[in-house]
Amino acid sequence: MAQSNTALAATRRRFVQYGTMLGVGAQAFLQTRDVRASVLEGQEAAGLAQAWPSMQYRKLGNTGHNSSRLVFGCGATLSREPHDDLLNTAFDAGVNTFDVGYKHYYADAEKHLAPFLKKRRDDIFLISKARVEVELEQEEEITVAQAKTAAKSWSDYLDESLGQMGIDHVDAYYYMATYDVSVVKNEELHRAFENAKAAGKVSHLGLSTHQNADKVLKAAIETGWFDLAMIAITPGGWYDWEDRSILEGTPKMVELAPLLQEARDAGIGLVGMKAGRFLAGRKWLGWGNPDAFNEYYDDELMQAKLSAFQKSYRFVLENGLDVVNADMQTLLHLKENFVAAATSNDYSNIA
């Protein structure tokens, strides 16, 4: 008996899905040589994998933005080539905050984000950033002359970023990789932001820091100028940018809770980064230690059916951070991080 039109259509659709799965999986295998990851990547692309959970949201300090708890970090992902496939998948799944950075560190990332922004600009919260160009030791004071020069260059970078992205306004712009307290508290630099805000170029000021984060965050709280702070923090405490590890002598993250709460009370939305970076280690020193943070987890989290990276993201999100920023260069990587952020307070998948 001949198949019905519905059955034939279903068969053809399934055939196309399997074809997609095989094609994407084969391409992923050629790039990674990881059989399991390649199969999963193919399943995701073909729509044959498990459904994604619903995203959670959290208000980001004084910005008033109700942000997805996963921020799409576009810098590394888009630095060399566009990835509208990943951007659109993330947006369709519920990610509404996207973070990028200026071309002098992230190459063509802003330019490659532009086509996505042309379609989605009004629907997302957009963050970019540039370094405050001044060479200082951590406790050294910025001079008036240095501040004037740095404020001018930071303002020029903001204009350049807007041009790269083909837009006239960014929701937030950061002092990128800030480690010096006198920079955070400098009035000349803050005046540059206020001028840009008055001109309609930016709404909110933020900072990112990989070093001296404890003092930098305290300084940001003291000024009352910052609406966002992106901090390098792990379940074990502050991240050490120099060693790509946990900062020696750092308090555990749970012991940093009062400081994180003080920042949130001051209206600063807290964005985490490098939460799981230490787990990966460095290739030339081995493949890292996926169990490095286990001593900080309770039994529930230890038993959850999650990867080591997912556990680290879940932990930091439930212990003081509003959202976590991650770069995602494959569909599989995107889903892994998405699931962790979307279900950070849900342990229904415990074995």
C-alpha positions in Angstrom: 0.0 0.0 0.0 1.4 3.5 -0.9 2.4 5.7 1.9 0.2 8.8 2.6 1.4 12.2 1.7 1.9 12.9 5.4 4.0 9.8 5.9 6.1 10.6 2.8 6.7 14.1 4.0 7.7 12.8 7.5 10.1 10.3 5.9 11.7 13.0 3.7 12.1 15.4 6.7 13.7 12.6 8.7 16.0 11.8 5.7 17.0 15.5 5.5 17.6 15.6 9.3 19.9 12.5 9.2 21.7 14.0 6.2 22.3 17.2 8.1 23.4 15.2 11.2 26.0 13.2 9.2 27.2 16.3 7.3 27.7 18.5 10.3 29.1 15.6 12.4 31.6 14.8 9.8 32.8 18.4 9.5 33.0 18.7 13.3 35.1 15.5 13.4 37.5 16.8 10.9 38.0 19.9 13.0 38.2 18.3 16.5 38.8 14.5 16.0 36.4 14.0 18.9 33.9 11.3 17.9 31.4 11.9 20.7 31.3 15.7 20.3 31.0 15.3 16.5 27.9 13.1 16.9 26.3 15.4 19.4 27.1 18.4 17.2 25.4 16.7 14.3 22.3 15.8 16.3 22.0 19.4 17.5 22.2 20.9 14.0 19.6 18.4 12.7 17.2 19.0 15.5 17.4 15.4 16.8 18.8 16.2 20.2 16.9 16.8 23.4 15.0 20.1 23.7 16.7 23.0 25.4 15.4 24.2 28.8 13.8 27.6 29.3 16.3 30.3 30.1 16.4 32.1 33.5 16.6 35.8 33.8 18.0 38.3 36.3 17.8 42.1 36.6 21.3 43.6 36.0 21.8 46.2 38.6 20.9 49.8 37.8 20.7 49.0 34.1 17.1 47.7 34.7 17.8 45.1 32.0 16.3 41.7 32.7 19.2 39.6 31.4 19.5 36.0 30.4 21.8 34.4 33.0 24.0 33.4 30.1 25.7 36.2 28.3 27.0 35.4 24.8 30.7 36.5 24.7 31.3 37.3 21.1 34.9 38.4 21.2 36.8 35.2 20.6 34.0 33.5 18.7 33.7 36.3 16.1 37.2 37.5 16.0 38.1 35.6 12.8 34.8 34.9 11.1 31.1 35.5 11.4 28.9 33.0 13.4 25.4 34.2 12.8 24.3 30.5 13.2 25.3 30.5 16.8 24.1 34.0 17.5 20.7 33.3 16.1 20.4 30.0 17.9 21.3 31.6 21.2 18.8 34.5 20.6 16.0 32.1 19.6 16.6 30.0 22.7 16.4 33.1 25.0 19.8 34.7 25.3 19.3 38.5 25.2 22.6 39.9 26.3 25.6 40.0 24.0 29.1 41.1 24.9 31.9 42.0 22.4 35.0 44.2 22.4 37.1 46.6 20.4 39.1 45.5 17.3 42.5 46.2 18.9 42.0 43.1 21.0 39.2 41.1 19.4 40.2 41.7 15.8 37.0 41.7 13.6 34.5 40.6 16.3 32.5 43.9 16.3 32.4 44.0 12.5 31.2 40.3 12.3 28.5 41.1 14.9 27.1 43.9 12.7 24.8 41.7 10.5 23.2 40.1 13.5 22.7 43.6 15.1 21.0 44.8 11.9 18.2 42.4 12.7 18.2 42.1 16.5 19.6 45.4 17.8 16.3 46.5 19.4 15.8 43.1 21.1 19.1 42.7 22.9 21.3 44.4 25.5 24.6 45.1 23.8 27.9 45.5 25.7 31.3 46.4 24.2 34.6 47.6 25.8 38.1 49.0 25.3 41.2 49.3 27.4 42.0 52.5 29.3 45.4 53.0 27.8 47.8 53.8 30.6 50.7 51.7 31.9 50.6 51.5 35.7 51.5 49.2 38.5 48.5 48.0 40.5 48.9 50.6 43.3 50.4 53.4 41.1 48.4 56.6 40.8 47.3 57.8 37.4 48.5 61.4 36.7 46.3 64.2 35.3 48.1 64.1 32.0 47.8 60.3 31.7 44.1 60.5 32.5 43.4 63.2 29.9 45.2 61.1 27.2 43.5 57.9 28.3 40.0 59.5 28.4 40.5 60.8 24.9 41.6 57.4 23.5 38.8 55.5 25.4 36.2 57.9 23.8 37.8 57.4 20.4 37.6 53.7 20.8 33.9 53.9 21.7 33.3 55.9 18.4 35.3 53.3 16.6 33.3 50.4 18.1 30.0 52.0 17.1 31.4 52.4 13.5 32.5 48.8 13.4 29.1 47.6 14.5 27.2 50.0 12.3 25.2 51.4 15.1 24.9 54.8 17.0 24.4 53.5 20.5 25.6 50.7 22.8 23.9 49.8 26.0 27.1 49.6 28.0 30.7 50.2 27.4 33.5 49.0 29.8 36.8 50.0 31.0 38.4 46.7 29.8 40.8 44.7 31.9 41.0 47.3 34.7 43.3 46.5 37.6 44.3 49.9 39.0 42.1 51.5 41.6 43.1 55.1 40.6 41.8 54.4 37.1 38.4 53.2 38.5 38.1 56.3 40.6 39.4 58.9 38.1 37.1 61.8 37.4 38.6 62.6 34.0 37.8 59.2 32.7 34.3 59.2 34.2 33.7 62.6 32.5 34.5 61.0 29.2 31.7 58.5 29.8 29.3 61.2 30.9 30.0 63.1 27.7 29.4 60.0 25.6 26.2 59.4 27.5 25.0 62.9 27.0 25.7 62.5 23.2 23.4 59.4 23.1 26.3 57.0 22.4 26.1 54.8 25.5 23.7 54.4 28.5 25.7 52.5 31.2 29.3 52.3 32.4 31.0 49.1 33.3 34.4 47.6 33.9 36.0 44.2 33.5 38.9 43.0 35.6 41.1 39.9 35.8 43.5 41.2 38.4 43.3 42.9 41.7 39.6 42.3 41.4 38.8 42.6 45.2 40.2 46.2 45.4 38.8 47.1 41.9 35.3 46.1 42.8 35.4 47.9 46.2 36.5 51.1 44.3 33.7 50.7 41.8 31.2 50.4 44.7 32.7 53.5 46.4 32.4 55.7 43.3 28.7 54.9 42.6 29.5 55.4 38.9 29.3 51.8 37.6 26.2 49.8 36.6 28.1 46.6 35.6 31.2 44.8 36.7 32.6 41.7 34.8 34.8 39.8 37.3 37.1 36.8 36.9 35.9 34.5 39.6 35.7 30.8 40.2 34.1 28.5 42.9 37.6 28.6 44.6 37.8 32.4 44.6 39.4 35.0 42.5 41.0 33.9 39.2 44.6 34.7 38.6 45.1 36.0 35.0 48.9 35.8 35.2 49.0 32.1 36.1 45.6 31.1 34.6 44.7 29.5 37.9 43.1 30.4 41.2 44.7 33.4 42.9 47.0 32.3 45.7 45.5 33.2 49.1 42.1 34.1 47.7 39.1 33.6 49.9 36.7 30.9 48.6 33.8 32.3 46.5 31.3 31.6 49.3 33.5 33.8 51.6 33.3 36.6 49.0 29.5 36.7 49.3 29.4 39.9 51.5 31.4 41.8 48.9 29.4 40.6 46.0 26.2 41.5 47.9 27.5 44.9 48.6 28.2 45.4 44.9 24.6 44.4 44.0 23.2 46.6 46.8 25.1 49.5 45.1 23.3 48.8 41.9 26.2 47.0 40.1 25.1 44.0 38.0 27.7 41.3 38.4 28.9 39.4 35.3 31.1 36.4 35.8 33.9 35.3 33.5 36.6 32.6 33.7 34.4 30.5 36.0 35.7 27.3 34.5 38.8 28.3 32.7 41.2 26.7 35.3 39.5 23.3 34.6 40.8 23.3 31.1 44.4 24.0 32.0 47.0 24.6 29.4 47.6 22.1 26.5 51.4 22.2 26.9 51.0 21.3 30.6 48.4 18.6 30.2 44.6 18.9 29.9 43.8 20.6 33.1 42.0 19.2 36.2 38.2 18.8 35.8 37.9 17.9 39.5 39.7 21.1 40.7 36.5 22.6 42.2 34.9 19.5 43.6 35.9 20.3 47.1 33.6 23.4 47.0 30.5 21.6 45.8 27.7 20.1 48.0 26.5 16.6 47.4 23.6 17.7 45.2 25.8 19.4 42.7 28.4 16.6 42.8 25.7 14.1 41.9 24.1 16.2 39.1 24.5 14.9 35.6 26.6 17.8 34.5 30.0 18.4 33.0 32.8 19.9 35.1 32.3 23.2 33.3 28.5 23.2 33.8 29.0 22.6 37.6 31.3 25.6 37.8 28.8 27.8 36.0 26.0 26.6 38.2 28.0 27.2 41.3 29.0 30.8 40.6 25.5 31.7 39.5 24.0 30.4 42.7 26.7 32.0 44.9 26.6 35.7 44.1 26.7 36.4 40.3 23.8 37.7 38.3 24.9 36.3 35.0 27.9 34.5 33.5 29.7 35.5 30.3 31.1 32.7 28.1 32.4 32.5 24.5 30.8 29.6 22.6 32.4 28.6 19.3 30.4 25.5 18.5 26.7 24.6 18.8 27.6 21.9 21.3 29.5 24.3 23.5 26.6 26.8 23.3 24.1 24.2 24.5 26.4 23.0 27.3 26.7 26.5 28.7 23.0 27.4 28.0 21.8 24.4 30.0 24.0 25.2 33.0 22.8 28.8 33.1 19.2 28.0 32.4 19.0 25.3 35.2 21.4 26.7 37.7 18.9 26.3 40.5 17.3 23.1 39.3 18.7 19.7 40.4 15.9 17.6 39.0 18.5 15.8 36.8 20.4 14.3 39.7 21.4 10.7 39.1 
